[in-house]
Amino acid sequence: MKKLFLILLVTSLPALALDYNISITLNPKEKKISGTETITWQNTTDTATDVLPLHLYMNGFSNNRSVFAMESGGKHRGNRMDVKEVKGFGYCKISALQLNGEDAMSAFHYISDLPNPESLGVFWKDEISKRIRPDRTIGIVRLSKPLAPGESITLKITFETKFPRVFARTGYWKSFFMGGQWFPKIAVFQGEKGWNCHLFHYRSEFFADFAHYTVALTVPKNYVVGATGYLKSETTAENTKTLTFAVDNVHDFAWTAWDHWKVATDNWKHVKLFLLYPPGHEGTVQRQMEALKAALSGYAELCGEDYPYKKFTLVDPPMQASGAGGMEYPMLVTGMFPSPLTPVGVRIPEAVIVHEFGHNYFYGMLASNEFENAWMDEGMNSFGTAYAMERHYKYDLDFPFLKMDGFDEARIGYSSYKGPDFPGKAAWEFSPAGGGYSNLSYNKPTIYFRTLENMLGKEKFLQIFHTYFAKYKFRHPTPEDFLGVVKETAGDQAEDFVRRMLYTRDKIDYAVTKAVSRQTPPFLGLKNFKAAPVDKKKTKDKKNFQNTIIVENRGDFQYPVSIEVRLKDGSTKSFTWDGKNGWHRFEFDSTSAMKMAIIDPKRVYACDVSLKNNAITLEPQTGSSMTKLAIFVSQLVQLVFNISSLSI
Amino acid sequence: MKALKSVLKDHRLVTILYLQELALFLAVFIPLTTWFHAASSKTYFGTFFTVDFFPEILAKGSGLLAISTFLILTFLFFFLLRIFLMGGIFDSLIGKYAGFPHFLHESAQHFPRFLILFLVYSIPLLILTAIAGKTTGSIAQNSPNQAMPVTMMLVSRSIAIILSIVFSFWHTNARFKTILNHKTKFSLAIRGKFFLGFAAYQLASVAFLLLFTWLSVQFLTNAGTGLMVAGFLLMQIGLYVRNLLKLASYKLLS
């Protein structure tokens, strides 16, 4: 117990061992910020290091040959990199660097300027191809002597960041700025395992240590600013103002500044909520705040603890800067409200807000490594999103004729995936074809966790997440940490289920392959070796039916499953099958014909890849819906024909 | 109102146009409903109509491609058929309906010229509409006010409707001239009184169509077979009246 306590204490030390003190000035005309940054870092491991890697993510936007640009093809969620003009690109340039007060600029190099960067062991050897040059998303500071365990070092960096025209999370549009990944950020040192530092990839996001941040941001006087942390002071000069934010225990710092922002505020328990929205979105404020509160409540229930900070900022970027939308940072996220006309039944904007807020748990506080285990934040958080949305709204799409919740979306997405990958891979290891990354990092964990919830029951399932959060908040949990909690809380089968979800392509697919209901024929032939009398009036016993059902397990998991039979007289009959030996036949007699046979009627196995084969219907009930659908489509064609032939 | 009464009196022309609409409906509805019923009836979706039906049945394999190709080809065929029928309709509007064989003969005779007229008037209409769309889009794109895209969308649609009416007016005049002269003739003249009457009928026809489509959708998206039938009938009534008003606008220029 004592040993465990010491391990916990040591592993939580990095949160106290890193300090950023940044002072920058925004130049809206040049789309730049410039300033100084002082990083104080303590080596809390038992291993010395002679390099300090810095993430310089903004250099991913500096040309069309960076890892990010090459992997993304200059596109991100439908937005394109602006390569027509130089001002469309961005960068983060270090112009001076001091180590413990002494000039050390000569010890600093951008990764791709080094002759053999792989030999440093800073990033994985297979995450870069030789044709990608130059990529300056990592900077290396070589120390003149190794920094021993327990020692601290102070880096004073003078830097300039030019924002790209926003298309992927960060950048500018006219006078709007979204500052994400804008400053040199030190990588995570893991002792014997070395530095955990990766190039900026298209599909992965970020991983950093918890730190104390103090950020002073100087902007034109008419700008409105939203940021991570708490506003500590605001001073004004002739044309500018300087806002200083500070906060403990976050692993990133983001801000936004715009001279058109409008601000709405609200409260949830101890949390002051800020919404920064563009003019014209006044009508969406209530929806956005409701979604944010739904998220706060939903994740508190899922993880067992309320959001601990006293402030949260939701940014609703203008559509012209939609590339900045749908992104998470500690205490500040960006949502996306495509139009003030978005129907109330289309809750996609709400789902984005809930999802991005949720990252303050799965990424913010449970700071897993997004580069290497995207499912730990995107997958768990996508489950959290569907959970919170269902809890508050029930459906994401809510029309009388079409209803869909987050679990439906996840199952549809996951079951469409036919590729070779599985979730337990580093982000850049997924095949670029077939939507593997999104389906496996987001959708598969979502629908498998829903299945686990159904299998274990809500109480036991929530116990897993409560334990996981309590044990690993403000730390860097690994997949094994989570699997350990699952095993400890819910047993071997649950752990095996999650492990196979992560590291195999094993799927669940139960099917009803035969369902026949026949009237019992009259007895013919010999009875006790003598001809049986034939009652011609009773050629068939119309009140008795012989029913046969054959079910199959076409998947890889052998779990027990229930089968339900519905008869024409309204009665039902249930069976259970252990799911073993591939298939099973059920036979029974009844006084009414069978109407349908369904396997897993309660959809316990929510991740079943095919619903179509889960039942055989002998008496269709949905004919009217099918006819309506056909009428609807046909009339739509009529309407389009009429509109397009207006001038004929 | 005189033009409307005249068209109503000789309602066979409206009926011909409406029958084409109905044929389009049936050409799409019959294969679709057969497919939907066949694909769902014995399965899970024969008992539960859920959103999963769309990806599991419709989007599986080449289902979506097949349906898209079928719809595009059907659409194209009916588009050409509409241009074809207009030859007989315009001939009848100038004189009077003289039986279906004569109608078909006139349709066939004027089809190549009408096709040329359609292309000649459609291309500048499309270009101008695109320019209007691009300009309003650019204004919306540069405004920080997020209500601006909505405003610009309304402006863009209004411009498109006005342009459609203007070009339709020229197109209609050209078709009358073409029939009377037995050779392709163009028109770019606007005669105020006739134009306003024409525009009023055209706008009324579109408004009527949209209103009935909306009503139809309200019925169709709610449960019940009765409402389904009502939804279908409402849409068809809307189409019939829309064609009636459209022909009245043409009659005004005959």
Chai-1 contact restraints between the chains, C-beta under 6 A:
chainA,res_idxA,chainB,res_idxB,connection_type,confidence,min_distance_angstrom,max_distance_angstrom,comment,restraint_id
A,H260,B,P144,contact,1.0,0.0,6.0,A-B,restraint_1
A,P278,B,P144,contact,1.0,0.0,6.0,A-B,restraint_2
A,P278,B,Q146,contact,1.0,0.0,6.0,A-B,restraint_3
A,P279,B,N145,contact,1.0,0.0,6.0,A-B,restraint_4
A,G280,B,N145,contact,1.0,0.0,6.0,A-B,restraint_5
A,G280,B,Q146,contact,1.0,0.0,6.0,A-B,restraint_6
A,G280,B,A147,contact,1.0,0.0,6.0,A-B,restraint_7
A,H281,B,Q146,contact,1.0,0.0,6.0,A-B,restraint_8
A,P318,B,Q146,contact,1.0,0.0,6.0,A-B,restraint_9
A,Q320,B,Q141,contact,1.0,0.0,6.0,A-B,restraint_10
A,L341,B,V150,contact,1.0,0.0,6.0,A-B,restraint_11
A,P400,B,T221,contact,1.0,0.0,6.0,A-B,restraint_12
A,P400,B,N222,contact,1.0,0.0,6.0,A-B,restraint_13
A,F401,B,T221,contact,1.0,0.0,6.0,A-B,restraint_14
A,M404,B,V51,contact,1.0,0.0,6.0,A-B,restraint_15
A,D408,B,V51,contact,1.0,0.0,6.0,A-B,restraint_16
A,I412,B,P55,contact,1.0,0.0,6.0,A-B,restraint_17
A,M596,B,T47,contact,1.0,0.0,6.0,A-B,restraint_18
A,L611,B,Y44,contact,1.0,0.0,6.0,A-B,restraint_19
A,L611,B,D52,contact,1.0,0.0,6.0,A-B,restraint_20
A,K612,B,T43,contact,1.0,0.0,6.0,A-B,restraint_21
A,K612,B,Y44,contact,1.0,0.0,6.0,A-B,restraint_22
A,K612,B,E56,contact,1.0,0.0,6.0,A-B,restraint_23
A,N614,B,Y44,contact,1.0,0.0,6.0,A-B,restraint_24
A,A615,B,Y44,contact,1.0,0.0,6.0,A-B,restraint_25
A,I616,B,K42,contact,1.0,0.0,6.0,A-B,restraint_26
A,T617,B,K42,contact,1.0,0.0,6.0,A-B,restraint_27
A,T617,B,G46,contact,1.0,0.0,6.0,A-B,restraint_28
A,T617,B,T47,contact,1.0,0.0,6.0,A-B,restraint_29
A,P620,B,S41,contact,1.0,0.0,6.0,A-B,restraint_30
A,P620,B,G46,contact,1.0,0.0,6.0,A-B,restraint_31
A,Q621,B,T47,contact,1.0,0.0,6.0,A-B,restraint_32
A,T622,B,G46,contact,1.0,0.0,6.0,A-B,restraint_33
A,T622,B,F49,contact,1.0,0.0,6.0,A-B,restraint_34
A,S624,B,T225,contact,1.0,0.0,6.0,A-B,restraint_35
A,S625,B,F49,contact,1.0,0.0,6.0,A-B,restraint_36
A,M626,B,F36,contact,1.0,0.0,6.0,A-B,restraint_37
A,M626,B,H37,contact,1.0,0.0,6.0,A-B,restraint_38
A,M626,B,S40,contact,1.0,0.0,6.0,A-B,restraint_39
A,T627,B,T33,contact,1.0,0.0,6.0,A-B,restraint_40
A,K628,B,L220,contact,1.0,0.0,6.0,A-B,restraint_41
A,K628,B,M228,contact,1.0,0.0,6.0,A-B,restraint_42
A,L629,B,F36,contact,1.0,0.0,6.0,A-B,restraint_43
A,A630,B,F29,contact,1.0,0.0,6.0,A-B,restraint_44
A,A630,B,L32,contact,1.0,0.0,6.0,A-B,restraint_45
A,A630,B,T33,contact,1.0,0.0,6.0,A-B,restraint_46
A,A630,B,F36,contact,1.0,0.0,6.0,A-B,restraint_47
A,I631,B,F232,contact,1.0,0.0,6.0,A-B,restraint_48
A,F632,B,L220,contact,1.0,0.0,6.0,A-B,restraint_49
A,V633,B,L32,contact,1.0,0.0,6.0,A-B,restraint_50
A,S634,B,F25,contact,1.0,0.0,6.0,A-B,restraint_51
A,S634,B,V28,contact,1.0,0.0,6.0,A-B,restraint_52
A,S634,B,F29,contact,1.0,0.0,6.0,A-B,restraint_53
A,Q635,B,M235,contact,1.0,0.0,6.0,A-B,restraint_54
A,V637,B,V28,contact,1.0,0.0,6.0,A-B,restraint_55
A,Q638,B,E21,contact,1.0,0.0,6.0,A-B,restraint_56
A,Q638,B,L24,contact,1.0,0.0,6.0,A-B,restraint_57
A,Q638,B,F25,contact,1.0,0.0,6.0,A-B,restraint_58
A,L639,B,T213,contact,1.0,0.0,6.0,A-B,restraint_59
A,F641,B,L24,contact,1.0,0.0,6.0,A-B,restraint_60
A,S645,B,R82,contact,1.0,0.0,6.0,A-B,restraint_61
A,L646,B,S164,contact,1.0,0.0,6.0,A-B,restraint_62
A,S647,B,S164,contact,1.0,0.0,6.0,A-B,restraint_63
A,S647,B,F167,contact,1.0,0.0,6.0,A-B,restraint_64
A,S647,B,S168,contact,1.0,0.0,6.0,A-B,restraint_65
A,S647,B,H171,contact,1.0,0.0,6.0,A-B,restraint_66
A,I648,B,R82,contact,1.0,0.0,6.0,A-B,restraint_67
